[in-house]
Amino acid sequence: MKIDHYTQNGNLYVKLNGELDEHHSAYARMTLDLLTDSKSIQRLYIDMSDLTFMDSTGIGVLIGRYKKLKPRGIPIFIQSPPPAVDKVLGLSGIYNIMIKAG
């Protein structure tokens, strides 16, 4: 898994590349926490267009970040999930707490 990021106008943009599964979830969790803890942000955008696979462990990573950012008033936007990932996200109910943006 590779995670690219940049900050612009108070927004943190993160792009996930590869697989978000049991083998990569600890790295994704740690990286997202470091990025969101070290920056003063207003929103988090997670681009999933290059995510090739995601399982329930990936859902856990997203829910954990939601629980961490919600008290700070920071919404999470999911961008461009591929069809298979979008299906997992939809079935999990994640779109009830995060916004699908593109």
All heavy atoms as an XYZ file, in Angstrom:
801
protein
N       0.837     -1.183      0.000
C       0.000      0.000      0.000
C       0.878      1.240      0.000
O       1.861      1.312      0.722
C      -0.915      0.007      1.219
C      -1.461      1.387      1.526
S      -3.046      1.461      2.331
C      -4.118      1.034      1.027
N       0.462      2.205     -0.786
C       1.131      3.500     -0.850
C       0.077      4.561     -0.535
O      -1.057      4.473     -0.992
C       1.705      3.712     -2.245
C       2.413      5.024     -2.410
C       2.960      5.170     -3.820
C       3.507      6.560     -4.004
N       3.760      6.872     -5.400
N       0.462      5.548      0.256
C      -0.452      6.626      0.622
C       0.200      7.953      0.262
O       1.255      8.302      0.798
C      -0.806      6.576      2.121
C      -1.471      5.246      2.461
C      -1.690      7.765      2.495
C      -1.785      5.049      3.923
N      -0.424      8.673     -0.660
C       0.024     10.004     -1.047
C      -0.887     11.022     -0.362
O      -2.050     10.724     -0.073
C      -0.069     10.189     -2.565
C       0.833      9.219     -3.318
O       1.999      9.066     -2.906
O       0.366      8.603     -4.292
N      -0.369     12.224     -0.130
C      -1.189     13.238      0.531
C      -0.684     14.632      0.237
O       0.475     14.831     -0.129
C      -1.207     13.012      2.047
C       0.138     13.207      2.681
N       0.557     14.427      3.139
C       1.164     12.362      2.889
C       1.776     14.320      3.627
N       2.176     13.065      3.485
N      -1.582     15.590      0.399
C      -1.228     17.002      0.376
C      -2.323     17.778      1.097
O      -3.443     17.291      1.266
C      -1.018     17.530     -1.054
C      -2.257     17.567     -1.913
C      -3.020     18.725     -2.026
C      -2.667     16.439     -2.631
C      -4.150     18.765     -2.819
C      -3.791     16.475     -3.426
C      -4.529     17.637     -3.522
O      -5.665     17.673     -4.302
N      -1.985     18.966      1.546
C      -2.936     19.839      2.229
C      -3.125     21.085      1.386
O      -2.162     21.642      0.858
C      -2.406     20.233      3.623
O      -2.107     19.039      4.357
C      -3.438     21.035      4.389
N      -4.387     21.501      1.264
C      -4.689     22.708      0.504
C      -5.917     23.379      1.116
O      -6.948     22.723      1.324
C      -4.959     22.358     -0.961
C      -5.242     23.535     -1.839
C      -5.450     23.121     -3.291
O      -5.567     21.947     -3.613
N      -5.494     24.096     -4.157
N      -5.808     24.661      1.409
C      -6.918     25.449      1.947
C      -7.575     24.792      3.165
O      -8.793     24.774      3.288
C      -7.973     25.702      0.863
C      -7.433     26.510     -0.285
O      -6.585     27.372     -0.104
N      -7.899     26.223     -1.481
N      -6.788     24.223      4.040
C      -7.316     23.611      5.245
C      -7.881     22.217      5.071
O      -8.416     21.640      6.007
N      -7.775     21.685      3.866
C      -8.260     20.337      3.592
C      -7.081     19.392      3.410
O      -6.098     19.743      2.767
C      -9.110     20.305      2.319
C     -10.327     21.196      2.434
O     -10.976     21.242      3.463
N     -10.625     21.915      1.371
N      -7.216     18.187      3.962
C      -6.204     17.152      3.787
C      -6.718     16.173      2.740
O      -7.812     15.621      2.889
C      -5.935     16.422      5.107
C      -4.991     15.222      5.039
C      -3.597     15.612      4.550
C      -4.914     14.535      6.408
N      -5.942     16.001      1.687
C      -6.274     15.073      0.604
C      -5.339     13.881      0.694
O      -4.116     14.046      0.676
C      -6.123     15.756     -0.758
C      -7.082     16.899     -0.956
C      -6.757     18.190     -0.548
C      -8.327     16.685     -1.531
C      -7.644     19.242     -0.711
C      -9.218     17.732     -1.711
C      -8.869     19.005     -1.297
O      -9.759     20.048     -1.464
N      -5.931     12.691      0.793
C      -5.161     11.459      0.921
C      -5.572     10.539     -0.222
O      -6.768     10.378     -0.490
C      -5.445     10.769      2.273
C      -4.752      9.430      2.361
C      -5.033     11.672      3.423
N      -4.596      9.946     -0.876
C      -4.884      8.992     -1.952
C      -4.335      7.635     -1.552
O      -3.147      7.490     -1.274
C      -4.271      9.436     -3.272
C      -4.657      8.522     -4.420
C      -4.388      9.152     -5.748
C      -4.979      8.268     -6.833
N      -4.972      8.923     -8.120
N      -5.230      6.648     -1.493
C      -4.848      5.282     -1.151
C      -4.568      4.505     -2.427
O      -5.371      4.532     -3.359
C      -5.971      4.601     -0.363
C      -6.443      5.309      0.905
C      -7.597      4.537      1.542
C      -5.305      5.471      1.890
N      -3.439      3.819     -2.463
C      -3.040      3.033     -3.626
C      -2.767      1.601     -3.186
O      -1.993      1.380     -2.254
C      -1.751      3.595     -4.249
C      -1.901      5.036     -4.687
O      -2.383      5.300     -5.757
N      -1.511      5.958     -3.828
N      -3.400      0.635     -3.834
C      -3.154     -0.765     -3.511
C      -4.316     -1.393     -2.791
O      -5.475     -1.189     -3.160
N      -4.019     -2.162     -1.753
C      -5.033     -2.914     -1.026
C      -5.148     -2.425      0.415
O      -4.145     -2.228      1.091
C      -4.689     -4.406     -1.024
C      -4.633     -4.999     -2.406
C      -4.299     -6.482     -2.415
O      -3.980     -7.055     -1.353
O      -4.366     -7.073     -3.502
N      -6.383     -2.225      0.858
C      -6.637     -1.867      2.252
C      -7.269     -3.088      2.903
O      -8.474     -3.285      2.884
C      -7.558     -0.654      2.343
C      -7.834     -0.089      3.741
C      -6.544      0.187      4.493
C      -8.678      1.159      3.646
N      -6.413     -3.931      3.433
C      -6.843     -5.206      4.004
C      -6.087     -5.457      5.303
O      -5.403     -4.573      5.815
C      -6.634     -6.343      3.006
C      -5.187     -6.478      2.550
O      -4.287     -5.834      3.148
O      -4.933     -7.237      1.603
N      -6.205     -6.662      5.821
C      -5.581     -7.014      7.091
C      -4.071     -6.771      7.095
O      -3.503     -6.349      8.092
C      -5.862     -8.486      7.410
C      -5.302     -8.932      8.735
C      -5.631    -10.385      9.043
O      -6.335    -11.029      8.270
O      -5.146    -10.864     10.081
N      -3.423     -6.992      5.968
C      -1.969     -6.847      5.887
C      -1.513     -5.386      5.863
O      -0.385     -5.089      6.235
C      -1.429     -7.574      4.656
C      -1.726     -9.034      4.667
N      -1.063     -9.919      5.485
C      -2.642     -9.766      3.985
C      -1.537    -11.137      5.290
N      -2.502    -11.069      4.392
N      -2.382     -4.484      5.425
C      -1.990     -3.083      5.272
C      -2.728     -2.129      6.199
O      -2.451     -0.933      6.200
C      -2.211     -2.654      3.825
C      -1.433     -3.462      2.846
N      -1.996     -4.488      2.124
C      -0.124     -3.442      2.498
C      -1.079     -5.046      1.359
N       0.069     -4.434      1.574
N      -3.664     -2.635      6.979
C      -4.500     -1.748      7.789
C      -3.709     -1.007      8.871
O      -3.982      0.162      9.139
C      -5.664     -2.516      8.412
O      -5.182     -3.506      9.294
N      -2.751     -1.662      9.494
C      -1.967     -0.989     10.548
C      -1.194      0.194      9.968
O      -1.149      1.272     10.578
C      -1.015     -1.971     11.218
N      -0.599      0.006      8.792
C       0.130      1.095      8.130
C      -0.827      2.233      7.773
O      -0.527      3.411      8.014
C       0.838      0.572      6.885
C       1.417      1.663      6.025
C       2.537      2.371      6.440
C       0.843      1.994      4.801
C       3.074      3.391      5.662
C       1.365      3.000      4.016
C       2.470      3.698      4.442
O       2.987      4.699      3.681
N      -1.988      1.906      7.214
C      -2.961      2.935      6.831
C      -3.448      3.688      8.058
O      -3.527      4.921      8.057
C      -4.133      2.300      6.088
N      -3.757      2.976      9.124
C      -4.238      3.589     10.370
C      -3.177      4.542     10.930
O      -3.474      5.685     11.270
C      -4.565      2.491     11.380
C      -5.200      2.975     12.655
C      -5.512      1.827     13.622
N      -6.329      0.797     13.014
C      -5.902     -0.440     12.693
N      -4.655     -0.800     12.950
N      -6.712     -1.312     12.134
N      -1.945      4.064     11.017
C      -0.864      4.868     11.566
C      -0.623      6.123     10.712
O      -0.482      7.229     11.236
C       0.425      4.046     11.640
C       1.614      4.806     12.188
S       3.161      3.882     12.032
C       3.392      3.923     10.257
N      -0.592      5.951      9.407
C      -0.334      7.077      8.512
C      -1.454      8.109      8.592
O      -1.189      9.315      8.706
C      -0.159      6.588      7.063
O       0.917      5.648      7.023
C       0.139      7.736      6.121
N      -2.701      7.654      8.541
C      -3.823      8.587      8.633
C      -3.833      9.316      9.972
O      -4.108     10.519     10.025
C      -5.143      7.851      8.406
C      -5.394      7.400      6.966
C      -6.580      6.457      6.902
C      -5.604      8.600      6.058
N      -3.520      8.616     11.045
C      -3.464      9.265     12.355
C      -2.351     10.303     12.420
O      -2.556     11.407     12.940
C      -3.294      8.234     13.468
C      -4.572      7.480     13.780
O      -5.652      7.890     13.294
O      -4.487      6.466     14.500
N      -1.176      9.963     11.908
C      -0.075     10.931     11.895
C      -0.446     12.176     11.097
O      -0.176     13.303     11.521
C       1.190     10.295     11.314
C       1.938      9.331     12.226
C       3.048      8.617     11.447
C       2.517     10.057     13.426
N      -1.061     11.980      9.947
C      -1.433     13.109      9.093
C      -2.503     13.986      9.741
O      -2.400     15.209      9.721
C      -1.912     12.614      7.729
C      -0.847     11.997      6.834
C      -1.487     11.339      5.614
C       0.170     13.050      6.408
N      -3.524     13.359     10.309
C      -4.612     14.153     10.890
C      -4.240     14.762     12.233
O      -4.770     15.803     12.600
C      -5.904     13.321     11.023
O      -5.647     12.153     11.808
C      -6.435     12.916      9.655
N      -3.315     14.150     12.949
C      -2.879     14.705     14.232
C      -1.891     15.849     14.055
O      -1.831     16.752     14.883
C      -2.229     13.623     15.105
C      -3.231     12.613     15.628
O      -4.450     12.853     15.518
O      -2.796     11.563     16.127
N      -1.098     15.800     12.986
C      -0.026     16.779     12.818
C      -0.449     18.023     12.043
O       0.303     18.975     11.955
C       1.171     16.132     12.120
O       0.841     15.799     10.776
N      -1.643     18.007     11.492
C      -2.085     19.134     10.674
C      -3.385     19.704     11.223
O      -4.227     18.978     11.731
C      -2.303     18.684      9.228
C      -1.034     18.137      8.580
C      -1.287     17.750      7.144
C      -0.079     17.116      6.496
N       1.078     17.963      6.423
N      -3.523     21.009     11.089
C      -4.788     21.653     11.440
C      -5.653     21.633     10.187
O      -5.392     22.375      9.241
C      -4.530     23.081     11.899
O      -5.743     23.728     12.173
N      -6.634     20.750     10.165
C      -7.449     20.585      8.964
C      -8.923     20.824      9.265
O      -9.363     20.716     10.409
C      -7.261     19.185      8.334
C      -7.676     18.078      9.308
C      -5.826     19.002      7.870
C      -7.745     16.698      8.686
N      -9.670     21.120      8.204
C     -11.111     21.311      8.315
C     -11.877     20.120      7.746
O     -12.993     19.847      8.165
C     -11.530     22.580      7.587
C     -10.914     23.816      8.183
C     -11.157     25.042      7.325
O     -11.559     24.953      6.168
N     -10.910     26.201      7.901
N     -11.298     19.432      6.769
C     -11.922     18.283      6.121
C     -10.858     17.287      5.704
O      -9.730     17.669      5.408
C     -12.678     18.720      4.861
C     -13.917     19.514      5.115
C     -14.493     20.051      3.796
N     -15.161     21.310      4.013
C     -14.580     22.507      4.044
N     -13.304     22.621      3.831
N     -15.279     23.597      4.278
N     -11.270     16.013      5.645
C     -10.405     14.951      5.143
C     -11.062     14.339      3.913
O     -12.214     13.900      3.974
C     -10.196     13.869      6.209
C      -9.477     12.585      5.765
C      -8.073     12.863      5.246
C      -9.455     11.576      6.899
N     -10.331     14.355      2.808
C     -10.787     13.731      1.566
C      -9.935     12.491      1.322
O      -8.709     12.591      1.303
C     -10.635     14.689      0.380
C     -11.596     15.847      0.418
C     -11.285     17.019      1.109
C     -12.814     15.771     -0.241
C     -12.175     18.080      1.144
C     -13.709     16.835     -0.212
C     -13.382     17.978      0.484
O     -14.264     19.034      0.510
N     -10.591     11.345      1.153
C      -9.871     10.096      0.892
C     -10.201      9.641     -0.520
O     -11.326      9.217     -0.804
C     -10.236      9.008      1.921
C      -9.928      9.496      3.336
C      -9.470      7.720      1.601
C     -10.363      8.534      4.432
N      -9.213      9.738     -1.406
C      -9.356      9.313     -2.799
C      -9.056      7.823     -2.873
O      -7.954      7.383     -2.551
C      -8.389     10.106     -3.676
C      -8.490      9.782     -5.149
O      -9.056      8.723     -5.510
O      -7.982     10.578     -5.952
N     -10.037      7.058     -3.310
C      -9.895      5.602     -3.387
C      -9.803      5.097     -4.822
O      -9.912      3.896     -5.057
C     -11.070      4.933     -2.674
C     -11.122      5.235     -1.203
S     -12.417      4.273     -0.414
C     -11.992      4.517      1.289
N      -9.585      5.992     -5.769
C      -9.604      5.600     -7.181
C      -8.547      4.558     -7.528
O      -8.740      3.773     -8.464
C      -9.463      6.824     -8.089
O      -8.241      7.504     -7.835
N      -7.452      4.503     -6.800
C      -6.397      3.517     -7.057
C      -6.379      2.389     -6.028
O      -5.395      1.662     -5.918
C      -5.027      4.199     -7.102
C      -4.858      5.052     -8.347
O      -5.564      4.812     -9.351
O      -4.023      5.970     -8.323
N      -7.463      2.245     -5.285
C      -7.589      1.143     -4.331
C      -8.077     -0.087     -5.098
O      -9.117     -0.050     -5.753
C      -8.583      1.523     -3.235
C      -8.491      0.807     -1.910
C      -7.128      1.024     -1.255
C      -9.581      1.288     -0.978
N      -7.309     -1.152     -5.040
C      -7.653     -2.347     -5.806
C      -8.461     -3.357     -5.011
O      -9.107     -4.237     -5.587
C      -6.380     -3.035     -6.342
O      -5.512     -3.351     -5.238
C      -5.638     -2.125     -7.318
N      -8.444     -3.249     -3.677
C      -9.176     -4.191     -2.830
C      -9.359     -3.578     -1.456
O      -8.477     -2.876     -0.954
C      -8.400     -5.505     -2.700
C      -9.052     -6.513     -1.806
C     -10.110     -7.282     -2.252
C      -8.611     -6.679     -0.500
C     -10.725     -8.205     -1.419
C      -9.212     -7.604      0.350
C     -10.275     -8.371     -0.120
N     -10.511     -3.848     -0.855
C     -10.747     -3.446      0.520
C     -11.668     -4.469      1.168
O     -12.651     -4.897      0.555
C     -11.388     -2.065      0.618
C     -11.499     -1.597      2.061
S     -12.100      0.078      2.239
C     -13.796     -0.161      1.857
N     -11.337     -4.868      2.395
C     -12.183     -5.804      3.126
C     -12.688     -5.129      4.403
O     -12.559     -3.921      4.577
C     -11.453     -7.120      3.407
C     -10.232     -6.958      4.299
O     -10.023     -5.866      4.884
O      -9.460     -7.926      4.424
N     -13.263     -5.914      5.297
C     -13.840     -5.360      6.519
C     -12.794     -4.688      7.410
O     -13.123     -3.771      8.170
C     -14.568     -6.451      7.304
O     -13.677     -7.482      7.666
N     -11.548     -5.098      7.297
C     -10.488     -4.445      8.067
C     -10.343     -2.992      7.619
O     -10.124     -2.098      8.437
C      -9.151     -5.187      7.895
O      -9.356     -6.572      8.105
C      -8.114     -4.691      8.869
N     -10.471     -2.758      6.324
C     -10.436     -1.400      5.788
C     -11.594     -0.558      6.300
O     -11.433      0.625      6.598
N     -12.769     -1.176      6.410
C     -13.923     -0.482      6.980
C     -13.601     -0.068      8.418
O     -13.906      1.045      8.839
C     -15.177     -1.383      6.960
C     -15.592     -1.688      5.516
C     -16.335     -0.753      7.732
C     -16.047     -0.514      4.717
N     -12.946     -0.940      9.152
C     -12.550     -0.631     10.522
C     -11.611      0.559     10.591
O     -11.722      1.398     11.493
N     -10.687      0.640      9.647
C      -9.764      1.785      9.594
C     -10.562      3.069      9.395
O     -10.336      4.073     10.090
C      -8.718      1.602      8.466
C      -7.932      2.886      8.241
C      -7.788      0.445      8.781
N     -11.498      3.057      8.464
C     -12.298      4.254      8.185
C     -13.159      4.647      9.385
O     -13.222      5.823      9.752
C     -13.176      4.022      6.953
C     -12.441      3.840      5.631
C     -13.417      3.495      4.534
C     -11.640      5.082      5.276
N     -13.812      3.684     10.000
C     -14.659      3.985     11.150
C     -13.831      4.520     12.317
O     -14.242      5.461     13.005
C     -15.486      2.750     11.565
C     -16.541      2.469     10.488
C     -16.143      2.953     12.931
C     -17.310      1.191     10.669
N     -12.655      3.962     12.513
C     -11.773      4.467     13.563
C     -11.378      5.908     13.345
O     -11.342      6.718     14.281
N     -11.072      6.284     12.095
C     -10.707      7.668     11.795
C     -11.920      8.567     11.973
O     -11.795      9.704     12.440
C     -10.181      7.826     10.365
C      -8.870      7.155      9.961
C      -7.857      6.872     11.027
N      -8.168      5.569     11.572
C      -7.914      5.142     12.814
N      -7.317      5.892     13.673
N      -8.250      3.950     13.231
N     -13.104      8.076     11.599
C     -14.333      8.852     11.792
C     -14.530      9.152     13.284
O     -14.796     10.293     13.670
C     -15.528      8.075     11.235
C     -16.858      8.667     11.617
C     -17.362      9.785     10.956
C     -17.614      8.123     12.642
C     -18.575     10.347     11.317
C     -18.828      8.665     13.005
C     -19.305      9.778     12.341
O     -20.506     10.323     12.708
N     -14.401      8.137     14.120
C     -14.588      8.323     15.566
C     -13.563      9.283     16.149
O     -13.840     10.016     17.094
C     -14.510      6.979     16.285
C     -15.715      6.114     16.046
C     -15.584      4.800     16.785
C     -16.824      3.946     16.629
N     -16.711      2.673     17.344
N     -12.384      9.284     15.572
C     -11.325     10.168     16.053
C     -11.541     11.618     15.596
O     -11.251     12.553     16.335
C      -9.979      9.648     15.543
C      -8.798     10.332     16.151
C      -7.535      9.604     15.812
C      -6.398     10.287     16.540
N      -5.148      9.622     16.385
N     -12.043     11.813     14.387
C     -12.185     13.156     13.828
C     -13.525     13.813     14.142
O     -13.615     15.040     14.170
C     -11.970     13.114     12.311
C     -10.567     12.702     11.864
C     -10.488     12.619     10.352
C      -9.516     13.643     12.412
N     -14.551     13.031     14.385
C     -15.883     13.591     14.651
C     -15.888     14.573     15.821
O     -16.464     15.665     15.701
C     -16.897     12.477     14.878
C     -18.313     13.009     15.103
C     -19.302     11.887     15.242
C     -20.641     12.361     15.740
N     -21.430     13.122     14.874
N     -15.253     14.262     16.957
C     -15.248     15.239     18.069
C     -14.572     16.564     17.703
O     -14.853     17.591     18.314
C     -14.477     14.522     19.183
C     -14.592     13.078     18.868
C     -14.641     12.999     17.369
N     -13.702     16.536     16.705
C     -13.021     17.757     16.248
C     -13.817     18.474     15.163
O     -13.396     19.509     14.659
C     -11.621     17.406     15.730
C     -10.699     16.918     16.827
C      -9.381     16.361     16.340
N      -8.679     17.169     15.374
C      -7.654     16.734     14.645
N      -7.191     15.502     14.804
N      -7.066     17.523     13.775
N     -14.972     17.901     14.786
C     -15.823     18.517     13.768
C     -15.270     18.404     12.365
O     -15.566     19.240     11.512
N     -14.467     17.385     12.118
C     -13.828     17.213     10.811
C     -14.551     16.110     10.039
O     -14.489     14.939     10.415
C     -12.337     16.854     10.968
C     -11.607     17.969     11.717
C     -11.701     16.596      9.600
C     -10.189     17.631     12.122
N     -15.266     16.478      8.956
C     -15.952     15.456      8.165
C     -14.979     14.722      7.228
O     -13.925     15.249      6.864
C     -16.969     16.258      7.355
C     -16.344     17.606      7.210
C     -15.532     17.827      8.475
N     -15.369     13.503      6.866
C     -14.586     12.690      5.939
C     -15.380     12.513      4.656
O     -16.560     12.153      4.686
C     -14.246     11.311      6.546
C     -13.425     11.486      7.828
C     -13.495     10.452      5.524
C     -13.161     10.191      8.573
N     -14.708     12.756      3.538
C     -15.304     12.595      2.219
C     -14.597     11.445      1.498
O     -13.365     11.409      1.454
C     -15.138     13.873      1.395
C     -15.889     15.050      1.970
C     -15.340     15.809      2.987
C     -17.133     15.388      1.485
C     -16.020     16.888      3.521
C     -17.836     16.466      2.014
C     -17.274     17.222      3.037
N     -15.382     10.520      0.960
C     -14.845      9.399      0.189
C     -14.945      9.767     -1.286
O     -16.026     10.085     -1.775
C     -15.645      8.104      0.458
C     -15.666      7.777      1.948
C     -15.105      6.959     -0.387
C     -14.339      7.423      2.549
N     -13.823      9.703     -1.988
C     -13.794     10.072     -3.397
C     -13.460      8.884     -4.289
O     -12.538      8.117     -3.994
C     -12.741     11.159     -3.652
C     -13.034     12.465     -2.963
C     -11.976     13.499     -3.285
O     -10.808     13.288     -3.016
N     -12.399     14.612     -3.860
N     -14.204      8.752     -5.357
C     -13.913      7.858     -6.481
C     -13.604      6.407     -6.113
O     -12.630      5.837     -6.607
C     -12.759      8.425     -7.313
O     -13.017      9.746     -7.695
N     -14.425      5.775     -5.279
C     -14.144      4.363     -5.006
C     -14.462      3.513     -6.245
O     -15.475      3.759     -6.901
C     -15.101      4.024     -3.857
C     -16.228      4.984     -4.005
C     -15.620      6.244     -4.571
N     -13.613      2.545     -6.592
C     -13.926      1.648     -7.702
C     -15.198      0.855     -7.372
O     -15.574      0.731     -6.191
C     -12.714      0.716     -7.781
C     -11.657      1.347     -6.957
C     -12.332      2.268     -5.993
N     -15.875      0.304     -8.367
C     -17.146     -0.389     -8.124
C     -17.113     -1.448     -7.018
O     -18.022     -1.481     -6.177
C     -17.472     -1.024     -9.487
C     -16.820     -0.106    -10.476
C     -15.556      0.365     -9.801
N     -16.097     -2.278     -6.968
C     -16.044     -3.329     -5.943
C     -15.892     -2.728     -4.547
O     -16.525     -3.179     -3.586
C     -14.903     -4.301     -6.229
N     -15.070     -1.700     -4.423
C     -14.873     -1.026     -3.132
C     -16.140     -0.263     -2.753
O     -16.568     -0.281     -1.596
C     -13.645     -0.090     -3.185
C     -13.540      0.746     -1.928
C     -12.369     -0.899     -3.405
N     -16.768      0.382     -3.730
C     -18.009      1.118     -3.494
C     -19.092      0.181     -2.953
O     -19.854      0.550     -2.064
C     -18.464      1.787     -4.781
C     -19.635      2.721     -4.577
O     -19.603      3.514     -3.607
O     -20.580      2.666     -5.382
N     -19.137     -1.027     -3.474
C     -20.119     -2.007     -3.011
C     -19.885     -2.361     -1.541
O     -20.821     -2.402     -0.742
C     -20.064     -3.264     -3.871
C     -21.109     -4.281     -3.513
C     -21.084     -5.460     -4.475
C     -22.165     -6.462     -4.102
N     -22.197     -7.593     -5.018
N     -18.625     -2.592     -1.168
C     -18.287     -2.899      0.224
C     -18.665     -1.711      1.119
O     -19.249     -1.894      2.189
C     -16.787     -3.242      0.370
C     -16.370     -3.338      1.825
C     -16.459     -4.525     -0.372
N     -18.348     -0.511      0.678
C     -18.670      0.685      1.457
C     -20.179      0.846      1.618
O     -20.668      1.152      2.705
C     -18.066      1.926      0.806
C     -16.545      2.011      0.804
C     -16.080      3.151     -0.093
C     -16.006      2.171      2.201
N     -20.910      0.636      0.537
C     -22.364      0.764      0.587
C     -23.002     -0.262      1.507
O     -23.873      0.074      2.315
N     -22.564     -1.501      1.406
C     -23.114     -2.564      2.251
C     -22.788     -2.343      3.731
O     -23.561     -2.722      4.606
C     -22.594     -3.926      1.803
C     -23.120     -4.431      0.464
C     -22.373     -5.686      0.030
C     -24.615     -4.698      0.540
N     -21.651     -1.733      3.995
C     -21.238     -1.510      5.386
C     -22.022     -0.378      6.052
O     -22.010     -0.255      7.263
C     -19.748     -1.169      5.434
O     -19.535      0.157      4.946
N     -22.661      0.467      5.255
C     -23.369      1.620      5.805
C     -22.472      2.824      6.045
O     -22.882      3.795      6.666
N     -21.258      2.777      5.527
C     -20.290      3.852      5.770
C     -20.774      5.203      5.228
O     -20.450      6.253      5.775
C     -18.902      3.481      5.203
C     -17.795      4.223      5.956
C     -18.771      3.814      3.740
C     -17.254      3.484      7.099
N     -21.601      5.145      4.164
C     -22.092      6.396      3.587
C     -23.132      7.089      4.476
O     -23.533      8.200      4.196
C     -22.655      6.174      2.190
C     -21.589      5.764      1.183
C     -21.794      4.693      0.328
C     -20.383      6.449      1.102
C     -20.826      4.321     -0.597
C     -19.409      6.084      0.186
C     -19.639      5.020     -0.662
O     -18.683      4.663     -1.574
N     -23.530      6.438      5.562
C     -24.404      7.090      6.536
C     -23.619      8.026      7.454
O     -24.213      8.907      8.082
C     -25.139      6.053      7.388
C     -26.115      5.243      6.574
O     -26.726      5.743      5.647
N     -26.256      3.979      6.924
N     -22.293      7.837      7.528
C     -21.483      8.693      8.407
C     -20.388      9.446      7.660
O     -19.804     10.373      8.196
C     -20.849      7.863      9.548
C     -19.963      6.751      9.017
C     -21.936      7.315     10.472
C     -19.152      6.014     10.084
N     -20.119      9.049      6.421
C     -19.136      9.726      5.583
C     -19.803     10.113      4.270
O     -20.751      9.466      3.840
C     -17.929      8.830      5.310
C     -17.154      8.488      6.541
S     -15.773      7.402      6.184
C     -15.348      6.899      7.834
N     -19.294     11.127      3.621
C     -19.908     11.658      2.428
C     -19.204     11.116      1.191
O     -17.974     11.191      1.091
C     -19.845     13.200      2.433
C     -20.549     13.716      3.694
C     -20.453     13.796      1.178
C     -19.947     14.931      4.286
N     -19.994     10.577      0.264
C     -19.425     10.121     -1.008
C     -19.342     11.336     -1.916
O     -20.340     11.980     -2.203
C     -20.295      9.040     -1.630
C     -19.709      8.479     -2.900
C     -20.562      7.351     -3.425
C     -19.994      6.799     -4.705
N     -20.855      5.723     -5.262
N     -18.131     11.648     -2.346
C     -17.891     12.836     -3.175
C     -17.194     12.411     -4.460
O     -15.986     12.422     -4.557
C     -17.044     13.841     -2.415
N     -17.950     12.005     -5.438
C     -17.382     11.621     -6.742
C     -17.018     10.190     -6.874
O     -17.020      9.365     -6.082
